[in-house]
Amino acid sequence: MRIGASIGLVTLMALPAMAQTSIDCSNRATQLDMNFCARDGWGVSDAELNRLWGEVKPKADRQGSGAALLDEQRAWLRRRDATCAGERDSYAGGSIAPLVYWQCMDRMTIARNDVLRALR
């Protein structure tokens, strides 16, 4: 079981480095393709999260609530990371584990983006 978890971790760590390959995400034929496409989907959501943060944090700072918002964001990041690691770990050693992880990261980031949009 430890070996399987180690392989899964190595696979997750290698995804960004391997992202140079071009995959047609409209025609995902393999589990590896699905894993890459899910990670790329989260990348879009994460970029939007960072863009929104750049809008709402300065506004919160001007209103005197920037420190509280930063604390909330840090807590959310810890919760997201722990939740998605837990979902992934349910499939430890399986080739679907990265897909589960990146879909969770995307789902939770999209939800957080909605919260940040409401603060604009």
SVG drawing of the C-alpha trace seen along z (x, -y; Angstrom):
<svg xmlns="http://www.w3.org/2000/svg" viewBox="-22 -52 31 54">
<polyline fill="none" stroke="black" stroke-width="0.4" points="0.0,0.0 2.9,-2.4 4.4,-1.8 1.1,-2.5 0.6,-5.7 4.2,-6.7 3.6,-6.1 0.4,-8.1 2.2,-11.0 5.0,-10.9 2.4,-11.0 0.7,-14.0 4.1,-15.8 5.0,-15.0 1.9,-16.4 3.1,-20.0 6.4,-18.9 4.6,-16.6 2.1,-19.3 4.2,-20.2 2.5,-17.5 -0.6,-18.5 -3.7,-16.6 -7.1,-17.1 -9.3,-17.4 -12.4,-17.1 -11.3,-13.6 -9.8,-12.1 -9.0,-8.6 -7.0,-7.4 -7.0,-7.9 -3.8,-9.8 -5.4,-12.2 -8.4,-12.7 -5.9,-13.4 -4.1,-16.0 -7.3,-17.6 -8.7,-17.8 -5.5,-19.5 -5.7,-21.9 -9.3,-22.7 -8.3,-23.5 -5.5,-25.7 -8.1,-27.9 -10.1,-28.1 -7.0,-28.9 -6.0,-31.7 -9.5,-33.2 -9.1,-32.8 -5.9,-34.8 -7.4,-37.4 -10.4,-37.9 -8.1,-38.0 -6.3,-40.9 -9.6,-42.8 -11.1,-41.9 -8.1,-42.1 -7.2,-45.7 -10.8,-46.7 -11.0,-44.8 -7.8,-46.6 -9.3,-50.0 -12.4,-49.0 -10.3,-47.8 -11.2,-44.1 -8.1,-43.0 -6.5,-41.1 -9.7,-39.2 -10.2,-38.3 -6.6,-37.1 -7.1,-34.9 -10.3,-33.5 -8.6,-32.8 -5.7,-31.0 -8.2,-28.9 -10.1,-28.1 -6.9,-27.1 -6.0,-24.7 -9.6,-23.3 -9.5,-22.9 -6.2,-21.2 -7.1,-18.8 -10.5,-18.0 -9.0,-17.2 -6.1,-15.2 -8.7,-13.2 -10.8,-12.5 -7.7,-11.5 -6.4,-9.3 -9.7,-7.3 -8.3,-6.0 -4.6,-5.8 -2.6,-3.7 -5.3,-3.9 -4.8,-5.7 -8.0,-7.6 -6.6,-9.3 -5.1,-12.3 -8.4,-12.8 -10.4,-12.8 -7.9,-15.3 -7.9,-17.8 -11.7,-17.6 -12.0,-18.4 -9.6,-21.3 -11.5,-22.6 -14.9,-22.2 -13.8,-23.9 -12.0,-26.7 -15.0,-27.5 -17.1,-27.7 -14.6,-30.1 -14.5,-32.2 -18.3,-32.7 -17.7,-33.9 -15.0,-36.3 -17.1,-37.6 -19.8,-38.6 -17.2,-40.7 -16.2,-42.8"/>
</svg>
